[in-house]
Amino acid sequence: MTTTNWQALETEYVTGDVTYAGLAVKHAVSLRQVANHAKAEGWVAKREQWRNETASKAQQKSSDVAAEVHGLLYEIWRELLRRYLQALQKAGIEVDADDVRGWTKLLMADLSKKPPLPLQGLDLAGMSDAELDEILSHEG
């Protein structure tokens, strides 16, 4: 006769989607035994707590990733603005503080929205510095 590892059954129940009946069949114990242990040890509450904590961790991770992506996009936009200003300066086009403020507002806009028309359809990620410089040198 084998001894049932009730801690293992509890862990399997709490962290999984298995039912009491599924545990009973899998571990060759009666459904009544599983239900009695589960009730006495609060498996249902533990499962709900584990799921809530897991969901909370996943949501936090998602928020962290979104913040990181937002930061990277901000850096990309900032670099594009720097290059654009350099190209304008190189072309002899004067830029005043109001222009820079307007472009800065663009940088600070919600980056999840569509990019401004001049940037739509460009594969910025796959573009070399030389290609980007070439595009920026023809802007304006």
SETORLO-197038 format. One record per residue (C-alpha): z, y, x. Coordinates in steps of 0.5 Angstrom, whole numbers, plus 2048, in hexadecimal, padded with zeros to 3 digits. Example, Ala and Ser with C-alpha at 12.3 -4.5 7.8 and 13.67 -1.06 7.14 Angstrom:
2
8107F7819/80E7FE81B/
END
This chain:
140
800800800/7FE807803/80280D802/7FF8137FF/7FE819803/80081E7FD/7FF824802/7F8822803/7F78227FC/7FA8287FA/7F682C800/7F08287FD/7F182B7F6/7F38327F8/7ED8337FD/7E88307F9/7E582E7F2/7E78277F1/7EB8267EB/7F18217EA/7ED81C7E8/7E881C7EE/7EE81C7F2/7F18167EF/7EB8127EF/7EA8147F6/7F18137F9/7F280C7F4/7F880F7F1/7F98107E9/7F78177E6/7FE8177E3/8018177EB/7FC81D7ED/7FE8217E7/8058207E8/8058227EF/8008287ED/80582A7E8/80B8297EC/80882D7F2/8048327EF/7FE8307F1/7FA8357EB/7FE83B7ED/7FC8397F5/7F58387F3/7F483F7F0/7F88437F5/7F483F7FB/7ED8417F7/7F08487F6/7F28497FD/7EB8467FF/7E784B7FB/7EB8517FE/7E984F805/7E284E803/7E2855800/7E5858806/7E085480A/7DB857806/7DD85E806/7DE85E80E/7D785B80F/7D486180A/7D886680E/7D5863815/7CE863812/7CF86A80F/7D286D816/7CC869819/7C786D814/7CA873816/7C987381D/7C287181C/7C1877817/7C487B81C/7C0879822/7BA87A81E/7BC88181C/7BD882824/7B6880826/7B3884820/7B688A822/7B4889829/7AD887827/7AD88E823/7B0892829/7AB88E82E/7A5891829/7A8898829/7AA898822/7B089C821/7B689981D/7BC89D81A/7C389B818/7C189A811/7BC895813/7C1891817/7C6892811/7C188F80C/7BF889811/7C6888812/7C788880A/7C288380A/7C687F80F/7CC87F80B/7C987D805/7CA876802/7C6871807/7C586C801/7C08707FE/7B98707FF/7B7874806/7B487A806/7AC87A804/7AA87B80C/7AE87580E/7AC870808/7A886A80A/7AA86B812/7AC865815/7B1869819/7B586381C/7AF86081F/7AC866822/7AD868829/7AF86E82C/7A887082E/7A586F827/7AB873824/7AA879829/7A3878827/7A487981F/7A987E820/7A5882825/79F88381F/7A488481A/7A588C817/
END
